[in-house]
Amino acid sequence: MAKRKAIMDLSSKNIEFFLERTLYKALNFNPNSMSLEVKIFEDGVEVGQQSMSFAHIPKEIKKIVKPN
């Protein structure tokens, strides 16, 4: 049986990135499903939270998160 990896808490690292004029702040990373939980901000106002596929985040952020 495969061993489950622990979810990485990224909220203390203050990882932020922009995609199409929308600010995303990383909350945590789940290596089992390769998804990133993010908080969404538009015009400085929090809109909500979303789970985002690791493949859709910018390359600079992938280097910081390092799923291995």
N, CA, C and O atoms as a Tripos MOL2 file, in Angstrom:
@<TRIPOS>MOLECULE
protein
  272   271    68     0     0
PROTEIN
NO_CHARGES

@<TRIPOS>ATOM
      1 N           0.8360   -1.1720    0.0000 N.3       1 MET1
      2 CA          0.0000    0.0000    0.0000 C.3       1 MET1
      3 C           0.8890    1.2470    0.0000 C.2       1 MET1
      4 O           1.8960    1.2900    0.7070 O.2       1 MET1
      5 N           0.5300    2.2330   -0.7700 N.am      2 ALA2
      6 CA          1.3140    3.4570   -0.8890 C.3       2 ALA2
      7 C           1.1730    4.3110    0.3670 C.2       2 ALA2
      8 O           0.1050    4.4000    0.9710 O.2       2 ALA2
      9 N           2.2750    4.9280    0.7320 N.am      3 LYS3
     10 CA          2.2740    5.7930    1.9130 C.3       3 LYS3
     11 C           1.7830    7.1890    1.5240 C.2       3 LYS3
     12 O           2.2190    7.7430    0.5150 O.2       3 LYS3
     13 N           0.8850    7.7500    2.3180 N.am      4 ARG4
     14 CA          0.3350    9.0820    2.0620 C.3       4 ARG4
     15 C           1.3100   10.1390    2.5880 C.2       4 ARG4
     16 O           1.8380   10.0130    3.6930 O.2       4 ARG4
     17 N           1.5380   11.1680    1.7930 N.am      5 LYS5
     18 CA          2.4160   12.2650    2.1990 C.3       5 LYS5
     19 C           1.6120   13.3100    2.9650 C.2       5 LYS5
     20 O           0.4090   13.4640    2.7520 O.2       5 LYS5
     21 N           2.2860   14.0170    3.8500 N.am      6 ALA6
     22 CA          1.6280   15.0420    4.6660 C.3       6 ALA6
     23 C           1.3820   16.3090    3.8420 C.2       6 ALA6
     24 O           2.1480   16.6310    2.9340 O.2       6 ALA6
     25 N           0.3150   17.0130    4.1690 N.am      7 ILE7
     26 CA         -0.0090   18.2780    3.5160 C.3       7 ILE7
     27 C           0.9360   19.3500    4.0450 C.2       7 ILE7
     28 O           1.1290   19.4780    5.2540 O.2       7 ILE7
     29 N           1.5260   20.1240    3.1210 N.am      8 MET8
     30 CA          2.4810   21.1750    3.4970 C.3       8 MET8
     31 C           1.7460   22.4860    3.7230 C.2       8 MET8
     32 O           1.0050   22.9420    2.8520 O.2       8 MET8
     33 N           1.9480   23.1010    4.8960 N.am      9 ASP9
     34 CA          1.3470   24.3930    5.2060 C.3       9 ASP9
     35 C           2.2440   25.4930    4.6380 C.2       9 ASP9
     36 O           3.4090   25.5970    5.0230 O.2       9 ASP9
     37 N           1.7160   26.3120    3.7290 N.am     10 LEU10
     38 CA          2.4850   27.3660    3.0710 C.3      10 LEU10
     39 C           2.0620   28.7650    3.5070 C.2      10 LEU10
     40 O           2.6250   29.7510    3.0310 O.2      10 LEU10
     41 N           1.0920   28.8690    4.3950 N.am     11 SER11
     42 CA          0.5720   30.1830    4.7720 C.3      11 SER11
     43 C           1.6250   31.0480    5.4650 C.2      11 SER11
     44 O           1.5780   32.2720    5.3450 O.2      11 SER11
     45 N           2.5620   30.4510    6.1770 N.am     12 SER12
     46 CA          3.5930   31.2320    6.8730 C.3      12 SER12
     47 C           4.6750   31.7450    5.9250 C.2      12 SER12
     48 O           5.4210   32.6580    6.2800 O.2      12 SER12
     49 N           4.7710   31.1710    4.7210 N.am     13 LYS13
     50 CA          5.7980   31.5850    3.7570 C.3      13 LYS13
     51 C           5.3840   32.7900    2.9160 C.2      13 LYS13
     52 O           6.2120   33.3400    2.1900 O.2      13 LYS13
     53 N           4.1290   33.2080    2.9980 N.am     14 ASN14
     54 CA          3.6040   34.3630    2.2510 C.3      14 ASN14
     55 C           3.9060   34.2750    0.7550 C.2      14 ASN14
     56 O           4.4750   35.2000    0.1760 O.2      14 ASN14
     57 N           3.5290   33.1740    0.1430 N.am     15 ILE15
     58 CA          3.7310   32.9780   -1.2940 C.3      15 ILE15
     59 C           2.5460   33.5830   -2.0360 C.2      15 ILE15
     60 O           1.4010   33.1750   -1.8400 O.2      15 ILE15
     61 N           2.8390   34.5740   -2.9000 N.am     16 GLU16
     62 CA          1.8070   35.2670   -3.6660 C.3      16 GLU16
     63 C           2.1940   35.2870   -5.1420 C.2      16 GLU16
     64 O           3.3750   35.3620   -5.4810 O.2      16 GLU16
     65 N           1.1960   35.2180   -6.0120 N.am     17 PHE17
     66 CA          1.4410   35.3350   -7.4440 C.3      17 PHE17
     67 C           0.1940   35.8720   -8.1350 C.2      17 PHE17
     68 O          -0.9220   35.7320   -7.6360 O.2      17 PHE17
     69 N           0.4100   36.4910   -9.2940 N.am     18 PHE18
     70 CA         -0.6790   37.0660  -10.0910 C.3      18 PHE18
     71 C          -0.9300   36.2030  -11.3180 C.2      18 PHE18
     72 O           0.0080   35.7340  -11.9630 O.2      18 PHE18
     73 N          -2.1930   35.9990  -11.6300 N.am     19 LEU19
     74 CA         -2.6270   35.3860  -12.8820 C.3      19 LEU19
     75 C          -3.7990   36.2130  -13.3840 C.2      19 LEU19
     76 O          -4.8450   36.2690  -12.7370 O.2      19 LEU19
     77 N          -3.6280   36.8530  -14.5320 N.am     20 GLU20
     78 CA         -4.6840   37.6600  -15.1490 C.3      20 GLU20
     79 C          -5.2880   38.6800  -14.1820 C.2      20 GLU20
     80 O          -6.5000   38.6740  -13.9670 O.2      20 GLU20
     81 N          -4.4850   39.5330  -13.6100 N.am     21 ARG21
     82 CA         -4.8920   40.6260  -12.7120 C.3      21 ARG21
     83 C          -5.5740   40.1470  -11.4270 C.2      21 ARG21
     84 O          -6.2690   40.9230  -10.7710 O.2      21 ARG21
     85 N          -5.3830   38.8940  -11.0700 N.am     22 THR22
     86 CA         -5.9440   38.3530   -9.8360 C.3      22 THR22
     87 C          -4.7900   37.8780   -8.9600 C.2      22 THR22
     88 O          -3.9020   37.1620   -9.4220 O.2      22 THR22
     89 N          -4.8090   38.2810   -7.7000 N.am     23 LEU23
     90 CA         -3.7690   37.8930   -6.7540 C.3      23 LEU23
     91 C          -4.1580   36.5980   -6.0620 C.2      23 LEU23
     92 O          -5.2810   36.4500   -5.5790 O.2      23 LEU23
     93 N          -3.2250   35.6690   -6.0200 N.am     24 TYR24
     94 CA         -3.4300   34.3940   -5.3390 C.3      24 TYR24
     95 C          -2.4040   34.2710   -4.2180 C.2      24 TYR24
     96 O          -1.2260   34.5650   -4.4210 O.2      24 TYR24
     97 N          -2.8420   33.8390   -3.0410 N.am     25 LYS25
     98 CA         -1.9540   33.5820   -1.9110 C.3      25 LYS25
     99 C          -2.0540   32.1050   -1.5720 C.2      25 LYS25
    100 O          -3.1450   31.5850   -1.3380 O.2      25 LYS25
    101 N          -0.9040   31.4270   -1.5450 N.am     26 ALA26
    102 CA         -0.8720   29.9900   -1.2710 C.3      26 ALA26
    103 C          -1.1200   29.7190    0.2010 C.2      26 ALA26
    104 O          -0.5130   30.3490    1.0670 O.2      26 ALA26
    105 N          -2.0150   28.7790    0.4830 N.am     27 LEU27
    106 CA         -2.3250   28.3820    1.8540 C.3      27 LEU27
    107 C          -1.6680   27.0500    2.2050 C.2      27 LEU27
    108 O          -0.9560   26.9510    3.2040 O.2      27 LEU27
    109 N          -1.9090   26.0180    1.3800 N.am     28 ASN28
    110 CA         -1.2800   24.7280    1.6140 C.3      28 ASN28
    111 C          -1.1870   23.9410    0.3160 C.2      28 ASN28
    112 O          -1.8650   24.2390   -0.6670 O.2      28 ASN28
    113 N          -0.3220   22.9220    0.3410 N.am     29 PHE29
    114 CA         -0.0880   22.0820   -0.8290 C.3      29 PHE29
    115 C          -0.3120   20.6300   -0.4500 C.2      29 PHE29
    116 O           0.2450   20.1400    0.5330 O.2      29 PHE29
    117 N          -1.1270   19.9490   -1.2320 N.am     30 ASN30
    118 CA         -1.4010   18.5320   -1.0100 C.3      30 ASN30
    119 C          -0.6340   17.7280   -2.0590 C.2      30 ASN30
    120 O          -1.0400   17.7050   -3.2210 O.2      30 ASN30
    121 N           0.4820   17.0560   -1.6740 N.am     31 PRO31
    122 CA          1.2680   16.3000   -2.6470 C.3      31 PRO31
    123 C           0.5780   15.0250   -3.1320 C.2      31 PRO31
    124 O           0.9600   14.4730   -4.1640 O.2      31 PRO31
    125 N          -0.4260   14.5530   -2.4040 N.am     32 ASN32
    126 CA         -1.1420   13.3450   -2.8190 C.3      32 ASN32
    127 C          -2.0100   13.6010   -4.0450 C.2      32 ASN32
    128 O          -2.1020   12.7500   -4.9300 O.2      32 ASN32
    129 N          -2.6430   14.7620   -4.1010 N.am     33 SER33
    130 CA         -3.4810   15.1120   -5.2470 C.3      33 SER33
    131 C          -2.8210   16.1570   -6.1430 C.2      33 SER33
    132 O          -3.3980   16.5610   -7.1530 O.2      33 SER33
    133 N          -1.6060   16.6000   -5.7760 N.am     34 MET34
    134 CA         -0.8640   17.6220   -6.5190 C.3      34 MET34
    135 C          -1.7210   18.8630   -6.7290 C.2      34 MET34
    136 O          -1.8340   19.3670   -7.8460 O.2      34 MET34
    137 N          -2.3270   19.3540   -5.6420 N.am     35 SER35
    138 CA         -3.1600   20.5530   -5.7210 C.3      35 SER35
    139 C          -2.7170   21.5730   -4.6770 C.2      35 SER35
    140 O          -2.2070   21.2270   -3.6120 O.2      35 SER35
    141 N          -2.9250   22.8160   -5.0140 N.am     36 LEU36
    142 CA         -2.5460   23.9380   -4.1680 C.3      36 LEU36
    143 C          -3.8160   24.6630   -3.7420 C.2      36 LEU36
    144 O          -4.6170   25.0650   -4.5860 O.2      36 LEU36
    145 N          -4.0010   24.8300   -2.4470 N.am     37 GLU37
    146 CA         -5.1490   25.5770   -1.9180 C.3      37 GLU37
    147 C          -4.7350   27.0470   -1.8650 C.2      37 GLU37
    148 O          -3.7310   27.3870   -1.2400 O.2      37 GLU37
    149 N          -5.5070   27.9190   -2.5180 N.am     38 VAL38
    150 CA         -5.1530   29.3340   -2.5930 C.3      38 VAL38
    151 C          -6.3110   30.2110   -2.1390 C.2      38 VAL38
    152 O          -7.4740   29.8110   -2.1930 O.2      38 VAL38
    153 N          -5.9680   31.4150   -1.6890 N.am     39 LYS39
    154 CA         -6.9380   32.4480   -1.3490 C.3      39 LYS39
    155 C          -6.9050   33.4430   -2.5060 C.2      39 LYS39
    156 O          -5.8250   33.8310   -2.9530 O.2      39 LYS39
    157 N          -8.0690   33.8600   -2.9940 N.am     40 ILE40
    158 CA         -8.1580   34.7110   -4.1820 C.3      40 ILE40
    159 C          -8.5090   36.1340   -3.7730 C.2      40 ILE40
    160 O          -9.4200   36.3580   -2.9760 O.2      40 ILE40
    161 N          -7.7590   37.1090   -4.3410 N.am     41 PHE41
    162 CA         -8.0050   38.5280   -4.0810 C.3      41 PHE41
    163 C          -8.1690   39.2610   -5.4060 C.2      41 PHE41
    164 O          -7.3670   39.0860   -6.3240 O.2      41 PHE41
    165 N          -9.2140   40.0830   -5.5030 N.am     42 GLU42
    166 CA         -9.4190   40.9490   -6.6650 C.3      42 GLU42
    167 C          -9.5800   42.3730   -6.1630 C.2      42 GLU42
    168 O         -10.4410   42.6400   -5.3250 O.2      42 GLU42
    169 N          -8.7670   43.2860   -6.6630 N.am     43 ASP43
    170 CA         -8.7620   44.6900   -6.2520 C.3      43 ASP43
    171 C          -8.5500   44.8360   -4.7410 C.2      43 ASP43
    172 O          -9.1340   45.7200   -4.1140 O.2      43 ASP43
    173 N          -7.7220   43.9740   -4.1630 N.am     44 GLY44
    174 CA         -7.4100   44.0420   -2.7420 C.3      44 GLY44
    175 C          -8.4640   43.4730   -1.8210 C.2      44 GLY44
    176 O          -8.3220   43.5470   -0.6000 O.2      44 GLY44
    177 N          -9.5260   42.9020   -2.3860 N.am     45 VAL45
    178 CA        -10.6220   42.3420   -1.5950 C.3      45 VAL45
    179 C         -10.6160   40.8250   -1.7600 C.2      45 VAL45
    180 O         -10.5280   40.3170   -2.8780 O.2      45 VAL45
    181 N         -10.7110   40.1020   -0.6400 N.am     46 GLU46
    182 CA        -10.7420   38.6480   -0.7040 C.3      46 GLU46
    183 C         -12.0530   38.1780   -1.3260 C.2      46 GLU46
    184 O         -13.1390   38.5500   -0.8800 O.2      46 GLU46
    185 N         -11.9300   37.3520   -2.3680 N.am     47 VAL47
    186 CA        -13.0930   36.8400   -3.0800 C.3      47 VAL47
    187 C         -13.4740   35.4510   -2.5590 C.2      47 VAL47
    188 O         -14.6580   35.1290   -2.4630 O.2      47 VAL47
    189 N         -12.4750   34.6310   -2.2220 N.am     48 GLY48
    190 CA        -12.7570   33.2890   -1.7300 C.3      48 GLY48
    191 C         -11.5270   32.4120   -1.7670 C.2      48 GLY48
    192 O         -10.4070   32.8980   -1.9240 O.2      48 GLY48
    193 N         -11.7450   31.1030   -1.6200 N.am     49 GLN49
    194 CA        -10.6790   30.1210   -1.6810 C.3      49 GLN49
    195 C         -10.9640   29.1480   -2.8080 C.2      49 GLN49
    196 O         -12.1100   28.9370   -3.2040 O.2      49 GLN49
    197 N          -9.8670   28.5520   -3.3220 N.am     50 GLN50
    198 CA        -10.0090   27.6400   -4.4460 C.3      50 GLN50
    199 C          -8.8710   26.6280   -4.3880 C.2      50 GLN50
    200 O          -7.7820   26.9310   -3.9020 O.2      50 GLN50
    201 N          -9.1290   25.4510   -4.8780 N.am     51 SER51
    202 CA         -8.0940   24.4510   -5.0470 C.3      51 SER51
    203 C          -7.6110   24.5440   -6.4860 C.2      51 SER51
    204 O          -8.4140   24.5430   -7.4200 O.2      51 SER51
    205 N          -6.2950   24.6250   -6.6610 N.am     52 MET52
    206 CA         -5.7180   24.8450   -7.9760 C.3      52 MET52
    207 C          -4.7410   23.7110   -8.2900 C.2      52 MET52
    208 O          -3.9780   23.2930   -7.4190 O.2      52 MET52
    209 N          -4.7590   23.2220   -9.5070 N.am     53 SER53
    210 CA         -3.8530   22.1670   -9.9180 C.3      53 SER53
    211 C          -2.4150   22.6890   -9.9230 C.2      53 SER53
    212 O          -2.1650   23.8300  -10.3130 O.2      53 SER53
    213 N          -1.4830   21.8580   -9.4930 N.am     54 PHE54
    214 CA         -0.0740   22.2440   -9.4440 C.3      54 PHE54
    215 C           0.4450   22.6090  -10.8360 C.2      54 PHE54
    216 O           1.3260   23.4590  -10.9630 O.2      54 PHE54
    217 N          -0.0860   21.9850  -11.8600 N.am     55 ALA55
    218 CA          0.3530   22.2440  -13.2290 C.3      55 ALA55
    219 C          -0.0070   23.6440  -13.7140 C.2      55 ALA55
    220 O           0.6010   24.1330  -14.6670 O.2      55 ALA55
    221 N          -0.9810   24.3030  -13.0830 N.am     56 HIS56
    222 CA         -1.4420   25.6100  -13.5410 C.3      56 HIS56
    223 C          -0.8350   26.7930  -12.8020 C.2      56 HIS56
    224 O          -1.2120   27.9360  -13.0640 O.2      56 HIS56
    225 N           0.0910   26.5490  -11.8900 N.am     57 ILE57
    226 CA          0.7210   27.6670  -11.1820 C.3      57 ILE57
    227 C           2.0080   28.0590  -11.8940 C.2      57 ILE57
    228 O           2.5820   27.2350  -12.6060 O.2      57 ILE57
    229 N           2.4820   29.3000  -11.7230 N.am     58 PRO58
    230 CA          3.6960   29.7600  -12.3970 C.3      58 PRO58
    231 C           4.9380   28.9600  -11.9860 C.2      58 PRO58
    232 O           5.0180   28.4230  -10.8810 O.2      58 PRO58
    233 N           5.8860   28.9010  -12.8920 N.am     59 LYS59
    234 CA          7.1100   28.1210  -12.6850 C.3      59 LYS59
    235 C           7.9070   28.5990  -11.4680 C.2      59 LYS59
    236 O           8.5140   27.7850  -10.7720 O.2      59 LYS59
    237 N           7.9130   29.9080  -11.2050 N.am     60 GLU60
    238 CA          8.6570   30.4410  -10.0570 C.3      60 GLU60
    239 C           8.0900   29.8920   -8.7430 C.2      60 GLU60
    240 O           8.8410   29.6170   -7.8070 O.2      60 GLU60
    241 N           6.7710   29.7350   -8.6780 N.am     61 ILE61
    242 CA          6.1200   29.2170   -7.4800 C.3      61 ILE61
    243 C           6.3730   27.7220   -7.3510 C.2      61 ILE61
    244 O           6.5370   27.2210   -6.2380 O.2      61 ILE61
    245 N           6.4080   27.0070   -8.4610 N.am     62 LYS62
    246 CA          6.7110   25.5710   -8.4140 C.3      62 LYS62
    247 C           8.0840   25.3170   -7.8020 C.2      62 LYS62
    248 O           8.2680   24.3390   -7.0770 O.2      62 LYS62
    249 N           9.0460   26.1880   -8.0870 N.am     63 LYS63
    250 CA         10.3830   26.0370   -7.5240 C.3      63 LYS63
    251 C          10.3810   26.2400   -6.0180 C.2      63 LYS63
    252 O          11.1730   25.6140   -5.3130 O.2      63 LYS63
    253 N           9.5090   27.1000   -5.5120 N.am     64 ILE64
    254 CA          9.4240   27.3520   -4.0690 C.3      64 ILE64
    255 C           8.7380   26.1880   -3.3610 C.2      64 ILE64
    256 O           9.1790   25.7670   -2.2910 O.2      64 ILE64
    257 N           7.6610   25.6650   -3.9500 N.am     65 VAL65
    258 CA          6.8650   24.6170   -3.3040 C.3      65 VAL65
    259 C           7.5950   23.2780   -3.3070 C.2      65 VAL65
    260 O           7.5710   22.5800   -2.2930 O.2      65 VAL65
    261 N           8.2400   22.8930   -4.4020 N.am     66 LYS66
    262 CA          8.9940   21.6440   -4.5520 C.3      66 LYS66
    263 C           8.2270   20.4350   -4.0200 C.2      66 LYS66
    264 O           8.3860   20.0680   -2.8560 O.2      66 LYS66
    265 N           7.4030   19.8170   -4.8520 N.am     67 PRO67
    266 CA          6.5610   18.7090   -4.3900 C.3      67 PRO67
    267 C           7.2980   17.4200   -4.0400 C.2      67 PRO67
    268 O           6.6900   16.5300   -3.4460 O.2      67 PRO67
    269 N           8.5520   17.2800   -4.3730 N.am     68 ASN68
    270 CA          9.2740   16.0230   -4.1140 C.3      68 ASN68
    271 C           9.5750   15.8520   -2.6820 C.2      68 ASN68
    272 O          10.1770   14.8520   -2.2930 O.2      68 ASN68
@<TRIPOS>BOND
     1     1     2 1
     2     2     3 1
     3     3     4 2
     4     3     5 am
     5     5     6 1
     6     6     7 1
     7     7     8 2
     8     7     9 am
     9     9    10 1
    10    10    11 1
    11    11    12 2
    12    11    13 am
    13    13    14 1
    14    14    15 1
    15    15    16 2
    16    15    17 am
    17    17    18 1
    18    18    19 1
    19    19    20 2
    20    19    21 am
    21    21    22 1
    22    22    23 1
    23    23    24 2
    24    23    25 am
    25    25    26 1
    26    26    27 1
    27    27    28 2
    28    27    29 am
    29    29    30 1
    30    30    31 1
    31    31    32 2
    32    31    33 am
    33    33    34 1
    34    34    35 1
    35    35    36 2
    36    35    37 am
    37    37    38 1
    38    38    39 1
    39    39    40 2
    40    39    41 am
    41    41    42 1
    42    42    43 1
    43    43    44 2
    44    43    45 am
    45    45    46 1
    46    46    47 1
    47    47    48 2
    48    47    49 am
    49    49    50 1
    50    50    51 1
    51    51    52 2
    52    51    53 am
    53    53    54 1
    54    54    55 1
    55    55    56 2
    56    55    57 am
    57    57    58 1
    58    58    59 1
    59    59    60 2
    60    59    61 am
    61    61    62 1
    62    62    63 1
    63    63    64 2
    64    63    65 am
    65    65    66 1
    66    66    67 1
    67    67    68 2
    68    67    69 am
    69    69    70 1
    70    70    71 1
    71    71    72 2
    72    71    73 am
    73    73    74 1
    74    74    75 1
    75    75    76 2
    76    75    77 am
    77    77    78 1
    78    78    79 1
    79    79    80 2
    80    79    81 am
    81    81    82 1
    82    82    83 1
    83    83    84 2
    84    83    85 am
    85    85    86 1
    86    86    87 1
    87    87    88 2
    88    87    89 am
    89    89    90 1
    90    90    91 1
    91    91    92 2
    92    91    93 am
    93    93    94 1
    94    94    95 1
    95    95    96 2
    96    95    97 am
    97    97    98 1
    98    98    99 1
    99    99   100 2
   100    99   101 am
   101   101   102 1
   102   102   103 1
   103   103   104 2
   104   103   105 am
   105   105   106 1
   106   106   107 1
   107   107   108 2
   108   107   109 am
   109   109   110 1
   110   110   111 1
   111   111   112 2
   112   111   113 am
   113   113   114 1
   114   114   115 1
   115   115   116 2
   116   115   117 am
   117   117   118 1
   118   118   119 1
   119   119   120 2
   120   119   121 am
   121   121   122 1
   122   122   123 1
   123   123   124 2
   124   123   125 am
   125   125   126 1
   126   126   127 1
   127   127   128 2
   128   127   129 am
   129   129   130 1
   130   130   131 1
   131   131   132 2
   132   131   133 am
   133   133   134 1
   134   134   135 1
   135   135   136 2
   136   135   137 am
   137   137   138 1
   138   138   139 1
   139   139   140 2
   140   139   141 am
   141   141   142 1
   142   142   143 1
   143   143   144 2
   144   143   145 am
   145   145   146 1
   146   146   147 1
   147   147   148 2
   148   147   149 am
   149   149   150 1
   150   150   151 1
   151   151   152 2
   152   151   153 am
   153   153   154 1
   154   154   155 1
   155   155   156 2
   156   155   157 am
   157   157   158 1
   158   158   159 1
   159   159   160 2
   160   159   161 am
   161   161   162 1
   162   162   163 1
   163   163   164 2
   164   163   165 am
   165   165   166 1
   166   166   167 1
   167   167   168 2
   168   167   169 am
   169   169   170 1
   170   170   171 1
   171   171   172 2
   172   171   173 am
   173   173   174 1
   174   174   175 1
   175   175   176 2
   176   175   177 am
   177   177   178 1
   178   178   179 1
   179   179   180 2
   180   179   181 am
   181   181   182 1
   182   182   183 1
   183   183   184 2
   184   183   185 am
   185   185   186 1
   186   186   187 1
   187   187   188 2
   188   187   189 am
   189   189   190 1
   190   190   191 1
   191   191   192 2
   192   191   193 am
   193   193   194 1
   194   194   195 1
   195   195   196 2
   196   195   197 am
   197   197   198 1
   198   198   199 1
   199   199   200 2
   200   199   201 am
   201   201   202 1
   202   202   203 1
   203   203   204 2
   204   203   205 am
   205   205   206 1
   206   206   207 1
   207   207   208 2
   208   207   209 am
   209   209   210 1
   210   210   211 1
   211   211   212 2
   212   211   213 am
   213   213   214 1
   214   214   215 1
   215   215   216 2
   216   215   217 am
   217   217   218 1
   218   218   219 1
   219   219   220 2
   220   219   221 am
   221   221   222 1
   222   222   223 1
   223   223   224 2
   224   223   225 am
   225   225   226 1
   226   226   227 1
   227   227   228 2
   228   227   229 am
   229   229   230 1
   230   230   231 1
   231   231   232 2
   232   231   233 am
   233   233   234 1
   234   234   235 1
   235   235   236 2
   236   235   237 am
   237   237   238 1
   238   238   239 1
   239   239   240 2
   240   239   241 am
   241   241   242 1
   242   242   243 1
   243   243   244 2
   244   243   245 am
   245   245   246 1
   246   246   247 1
   247   247   248 2
   248   247   249 am
   249   249   250 1
   250   250   251 1
   251   251   252 2
   252   251   253 am
   253   253   254 1
   254   254   255 1
   255   255   256 2
   256   255   257 am
   257   257   258 1
   258   258   259 1
   259   259   260 2
   260   259   261 am
   261   261   262 1
   262   262   263 1
   263   263   264 2
   264   263   265 am
   265   265   266 1
   266   266   267 1
   267   267   268 2
   268   267   269 am
   269   269   270 1
   270   270   271 1
   271   271   272 2
@<TRIPOS>SUBSTRUCTURE
     1 MET1         2 RESIDUE 1 A MET
     2 ALA2         6 RESIDUE 1 A ALA
     3 LYS3        10 RESIDUE 1 A LYS
     4 ARG4        14 RESIDUE 1 A ARG
     5 LYS5        18 RESIDUE 1 A LYS
     6 ALA6        22 RESIDUE 1 A ALA
     7 ILE7        26 RESIDUE 1 A ILE
     8 MET8        30 RESIDUE 1 A MET
     9 ASP9        34 RESIDUE 1 A ASP
    10 LEU10       38 RESIDUE 1 A LEU
    11 SER11       42 RESIDUE 1 A SER
    12 SER12       46 RESIDUE 1 A SER
    13 LYS13       50 RESIDUE 1 A LYS
    14 ASN14       54 RESIDUE 1 A ASN
    15 ILE15       58 RESIDUE 1 A ILE
    16 GLU16       62 RESIDUE 1 A GLU
    17 PHE17       66 RESIDUE 1 A PHE
    18 PHE18       70 RESIDUE 1 A PHE
    19 LEU19       74 RESIDUE 1 A LEU
    20 GLU20       78 RESIDUE 1 A GLU
    21 ARG21       82 RESIDUE 1 A ARG
    22 THR22       86 RESIDUE 1 A THR
    23 LEU23       90 RESIDUE 1 A LEU
    24 TYR24       94 RESIDUE 1 A TYR
    25 LYS25       98 RESIDUE 1 A LYS
    26 ALA26      102 RESIDUE 1 A ALA
    27 LEU27      106 RESIDUE 1 A LEU
    28 ASN28      110 RESIDUE 1 A ASN
    29 PHE29      114 RESIDUE 1 A PHE
    30 ASN30      118 RESIDUE 1 A ASN
    31 PRO31      122 RESIDUE 1 A PRO
    32 ASN32      126 RESIDUE 1 A ASN
    33 SER33      130 RESIDUE 1 A SER
    34 MET34      134 RESIDUE 1 A MET
    35 SER35      138 RESIDUE 1 A SER
    36 LEU36      142 RESIDUE 1 A LEU
    37 GLU37      146 RESIDUE 1 A GLU
    38 VAL38      150 RESIDUE 1 A VAL
    39 LYS39      154 RESIDUE 1 A LYS
    40 ILE40      158 RESIDUE 1 A ILE
    41 PHE41      162 RESIDUE 1 A PHE
    42 GLU42      166 RESIDUE 1 A GLU
    43 ASP43      170 RESIDUE 1 A ASP
    44 GLY44      174 RESIDUE 1 A GLY
    45 VAL45      178 RESIDUE 1 A VAL
    46 GLU46      182 RESIDUE 1 A GLU
    47 VAL47      186 RESIDUE 1 A VAL
    48 GLY48      190 RESIDUE 1 A GLY
    49 GLN49      194 RESIDUE 1 A GLN
    50 GLN50      198 RESIDUE 1 A GLN
    51 SER51      202 RESIDUE 1 A SER
    52 MET52      206 RESIDUE 1 A MET
    53 SER53      210 RESIDUE 1 A SER
    54 PHE54      214 RESIDUE 1 A PHE
    55 ALA55      218 RESIDUE 1 A ALA
    56 HIS56      222 RESIDUE 1 A HIS
    57 ILE57      226 RESIDUE 1 A ILE
    58 PRO58      230 RESIDUE 1 A PRO
    59 LYS59      234 RESIDUE 1 A LYS
    60 GLU60      238 RESIDUE 1 A GLU
    61 ILE61      242 RESIDUE 1 A ILE
    62 LYS62      246 RESIDUE 1 A LYS
    63 LYS63      250 RESIDUE 1 A LYS
    64 ILE64      254 RESIDUE 1 A ILE
    65 VAL65      258 RESIDUE 1 A VAL
    66 LYS66      262 RESIDUE 1 A LYS
    67 PRO67      266 RESIDUE 1 A PRO
    68 ASN68      270 RESIDUE 1 A ASN
